[in-house]
Amino acid sequence: MKLTPLFCLIILLFLSSCSGKRLNSSSPEKFKVSAEQMKKELSSKEKDKYEKAMRVILLSAMRDKFNQPDQFEGKSFDQMMLDRVDGKTFNELVEMAETHLQLTNSVKQAELEKELAAMKKSKAGYDALKKKLDLLKGRFIKIDLKDGHPFIFADFKNVSTKMFDQYSYSIVARTDSGEVITSASRSFSGVGTVMPGDVLQADAEISDFSMSETPEMNWSSMKYPITDPEKYHIKVEVYADELTVDDIRYDLAKSEWKDRDQQAYEQLEKQIMELKNTKGTLDELELTH
């Protein structure tokens, strides 16, 4: 098919109209005028996206100047941004900003995954220790009132083929932010034997002091018994922390992996998952004025 000059002109004009106004940032004054002209053609939603895009582009300029000071010596953040947006249409601004977001997310995810991989090596020894301690398997049952006070009720079952006569266990409750509400430990040595299949009953009181330290929990308004503590932003951990099996003592206290390491590990996993679920679009950002 042979294209006539008139047809080509029509196509050119059509493409030009679709591209919209372009920014002229050859000077701050011209930038201000061209930006206002561009925004006049935008819907309210598009104007918000324009503002987000410009902020992201400015942040990218700031980051580049920080990371490469020699390359951008003598240039202000504003000038760097103006250089980047000169001649750009609205759609090109959005594309530039979202490309930066996606690249930033990708780099951040790679950094976090590298950090997580390093932590996994330290965690491996802890996991092997926990596997042994889990032979006395802890189970949360409920939080309920006893003599007017809330208690955490749990049990521990010997799931091995061995008998235990030296062991200890802990019951810990935290807020969902990691603050300890209560922590109770019990140790037994040569007092009673836990045979295979035996189940030990255990409880831990949430004291008046613990409740006074966490007034935001509003303990009096809770509906007991509580079988789903996360509903009230409470995380309960029930576990054996010391156990002697075949004359070998397994002691969680001697592990280099501590609670803070576990919390940091879980936080890393959460951050990586959030980044994986992020598309890197301006629509995901909240515009603050």
Protein Blocks (a to p, Z undefined) as FASTA:
>chain_A
ZZdfklmmmmmmmmmmmnopaddfkbfklmmmmmmmmmmmpcfklmmmmmmmmmmmmmmm
mmmmmmmmmlmgoiafklmmmmmmgopafklmmmmmmmmmmmmmmmmmmmmmmmmmmmmm
mmmmmmmmmmmmmmmccddfbdcdeehiacdddddddfbfbdcfbdcdddddddfkopaf
bdcddddehiapadehiacdddddddfklmmmmmmnommlpccddfblmlnopacddddf
bdceehiacdfklpmbdfklmmmmmmmmmmmmmmmmpgoiaklpccdZZ
